């Protein structure tokens, strides 16, 4: 068994703050959201209600421009983003996004492994032929975990190559933003 290098102690687990509101996460650093997501559990749609309110929290890429993007995300999160919510139906097994007040873009919802760490998450996929979503919506995959009472956060991925929601051979899932849901539509 080897000892730590001189002057280097093993790192202690990072403390993750208790999340009291989704608003407190708008504009958070992507690394902080990743740490919070890692502590969560797979979201149960019943905890969020039929039409949970949604907010874009951060872009996953570009942490080097985080301080420039943060105020823009905060300003747009209240009323500027066209996407405002998700709906869940059929016992939480499917639903739709709410954009400009209209229900659009159907998705399937099921518990599955996260592409980030393999641990359970609520996975939303948009590529079922019955949903007739247009490309690029069919290439989306969302993963949600509950991180506080009535608060779920997740990553949205865009799949390139290979098609299929389950990670078909040749498919690459590229994370592009963090979002959150809370009861209240």
C-alpha positions as CSV (number, residue, x, y, z in Angstrom):
1,X,0.0,0.0,0.0
2,X,1.5,3.3,-1.0
3,X,1.3,6.5,1.0
4,X,0.3,9.9,-0.4
5,X,3.1,11.9,-2.1
6,X,5.0,14.3,0.2
7,X,2.8,17.3,0.9
8,X,-0.3,15.8,-0.7
9,X,-3.1,14.5,1.5
10,X,-5.9,12.4,0.0
11,X,-8.8,14.7,-0.9
12,X,-11.8,14.6,1.3
13,X,-15.3,14.2,-0.2
14,X,-16.7,17.5,-1.3
15,X,-19.6,18.9,0.7
16,X,-22.7,19.5,-1.4
17,X,-25.0,22.2,-0.2
18,X,-28.6,21.5,0.7
19,X,-30.8,22.6,-2.2
20,X,-33.8,24.6,-1.1
21,X,-35.0,26.1,-4.4
22,X,-34.4,25.6,-8.1
23,X,-33.9,29.4,-8.5
24,X,-30.8,29.1,-6.4
25,X,-29.2,26.9,-9.0
26,X,-29.8,29.2,-12.1
27,X,-26.4,30.2,-13.3
28,X,-24.5,27.8,-11.1
29,X,-21.1,26.6,-12.4
30,X,-21.4,23.3,-14.4
31,X,-18.9,21.6,-12.1
32,X,-21.1,22.5,-9.1
33,X,-24.2,21.1,-10.8
34,X,-22.3,17.9,-11.7
35,X,-21.4,17.4,-8.0
36,X,-25.0,18.0,-6.9
37,X,-26.3,15.7,-9.6
38,X,-23.9,13.0,-8.4
39,X,-25.6,13.1,-5.0
40,X,-29.1,12.8,-6.2
41,X,-31.4,9.9,-6.8
42,X,-33.5,8.9,-9.9
43,X,-36.4,11.3,-10.1
44,X,-40.0,10.0,-9.6
45,X,-42.2,12.1,-11.8
46,X,-45.0,11.9,-9.2
47,X,-42.9,14.1,-6.9
48,X,-43.0,16.9,-9.5
49,X,-46.7,16.9,-10.3
50,X,-48.3,16.8,-13.8
51,X,-46.7,19.9,-15.1
52,X,-43.4,20.8,-13.3
53,X,-42.0,24.2,-14.1
54,X,-38.6,24.1,-15.8
55,X,-35.6,26.3,-15.9
56,X,-32.4,26.3,-17.8
57,X,-29.5,26.3,-15.3
58,X,-26.3,26.4,-17.2
59,X,-24.5,25.3,-20.3
60,X,-22.4,22.2,-19.8
61,X,-19.6,23.3,-22.2
62,X,-17.7,26.5,-21.9
63,X,-17.0,26.7,-18.2
64,X,-14.1,29.0,-19.2
65,X,-16.8,31.6,-20.2
66,X,-19.0,30.8,-17.3
67,X,-18.8,34.3,-15.8
68,X,-19.9,35.9,-19.1
69,X,-22.8,33.4,-19.6
70,X,-24.1,33.4,-16.0
71,X,-25.9,36.8,-16.0
72,X,-27.5,36.1,-19.4
73,X,-28.9,32.7,-18.1
74,X,-30.2,34.4,-14.9
75,X,-31.9,37.1,-16.9
76,X,-33.5,34.7,-19.4
77,X,-34.5,32.0,-16.8
78,X,-37.5,34.0,-15.5
79,X,-39.2,34.8,-18.8
80,X,-36.9,34.7,-21.7
81,X,-36.6,31.0,-22.5
82,X,-39.2,29.5,-24.8
83,X,-39.1,26.2,-22.9
84,X,-40.9,26.5,-19.6
85,X,-42.0,23.1,-18.4
86,X,-42.5,19.4,-19.0
87,X,-45.7,17.4,-18.5
88,X,-45.9,13.8,-17.3
89,X,-48.7,11.5,-18.2
90,X,-49.4,7.7,-18.2
91,X,-48.1,7.4,-14.6
92,X,-44.9,9.2,-15.4
93,X,-44.0,6.9,-18.3
94,X,-44.2,9.6,-21.0
95,X,-44.9,13.3,-21.4
96,X,-44.2,16.4,-23.4
97,X,-42.2,19.6,-23.3
98,X,-44.0,22.9,-22.9
99,X,-42.6,25.6,-25.3
100,X,-44.3,29.0,-25.7
101,X,-47.2,27.6,-23.6
102,X,-47.9,24.7,-26.0
103,X,-47.3,21.0,-25.4
104,X,-44.9,19.8,-28.0
105,X,-42.2,17.1,-28.4
106,X,-43.3,13.9,-26.8
107,X,-40.9,11.8,-24.8
108,X,-40.7,8.4,-23.1
109,X,-39.7,8.4,-19.5
110,X,-38.0,5.4,-17.7
111,X,-35.6,4.8,-15.0
112,X,-32.2,3.8,-16.4
113,X,-28.4,4.3,-16.1
114,X,-27.0,7.8,-16.5
115,X,-24.5,8.2,-19.3
116,X,-22.5,10.3,-16.9
117,X,-21.8,7.8,-14.1
118,X,-24.0,4.7,-14.8
119,X,-26.1,5.3,-11.7
120,X,-29.9,5.4,-11.9
121,X,-31.6,8.5,-13.3
122,X,-35.0,9.2,-14.9
123,X,-34.1,9.1,-18.6
124,X,-36.3,10.9,-21.1
125,X,-35.9,10.0,-24.8
126,X,-37.6,11.6,-27.8
127,X,-36.8,9.2,-30.6
128,X,-39.7,6.7,-30.5
129,X,-41.3,6.7,-34.0
130,X,-44.8,6.9,-32.6
131,X,-43.9,10.4,-31.3
132,X,-43.1,11.7,-34.7
133,X,-40.7,14.3,-33.3
134,X,-38.6,16.2,-35.9
135,X,-34.8,16.0,-36.0
136,X,-33.0,17.3,-34.0
137,X,-35.5,16.7,-31.2
138,X,-35.2,12.9,-31.8
139,X,-31.5,13.1,-30.9
140,X,-32.2,14.5,-27.4
141,X,-31.8,12.5,-24.2
142,X,-32.5,14.1,-20.8
143,X,-31.4,12.6,-17.4
144,X,-32.9,13.7,-14.2
145,X,-32.1,13.2,-10.5
146,X,-33.9,14.6,-7.4
147,X,-31.5,16.7,-5.4
148,X,-33.8,18.3,-2.9
149,X,-37.5,18.2,-1.9
150,X,-39.4,18.7,-5.1
151,X,-36.3,19.7,-7.0
152,X,-34.8,17.7,-9.9
153,X,-31.9,18.7,-12.0
154,X,-30.6,17.1,-15.1
155,X,-28.4,17.2,-18.2
156,X,-29.7,17.4,-21.7
157,X,-27.6,15.4,-24.3
158,X,-27.5,15.6,-28.0
159,X,-26.8,12.2,-29.6
160,X,-24.7,12.2,-32.8
161,X,-24.3,9.2,-35.1
162,X,-25.7,5.8,-34.5
163,X,-29.3,6.9,-33.9
164,X,-31.3,5.1,-31.1
165,X,-31.9,6.3,-27.6
166,X,-30.1,3.5,-25.9
167,X,-26.7,4.4,-27.2
168,X,-26.5,2.5,-30.5
169,X,-23.1,1.6,-31.8
170,X,-21.4,4.6,-33.1
171,X,-23.6,7.0,-31.2
172,X,-22.0,9.7,-29.1
173,X,-23.9,11.6,-26.4
174,X,-22.7,15.2,-26.0
175,X,-24.0,17.1,-23.0
176,X,-25.0,20.6,-23.8
177,X,-27.0,22.1,-20.9
178,X,-28.2,21.7,-17.4
179,X,-31.9,22.2,-16.6
180,X,-34.1,21.8,-13.5
181,X,-37.7,21.0,-12.7
182,X,-39.9,21.8,-9.7
183,X,-43.6,21.5,-9.0
184,X,-45.8,24.3,-10.2
185,X,-46.2,24.4,-14.0
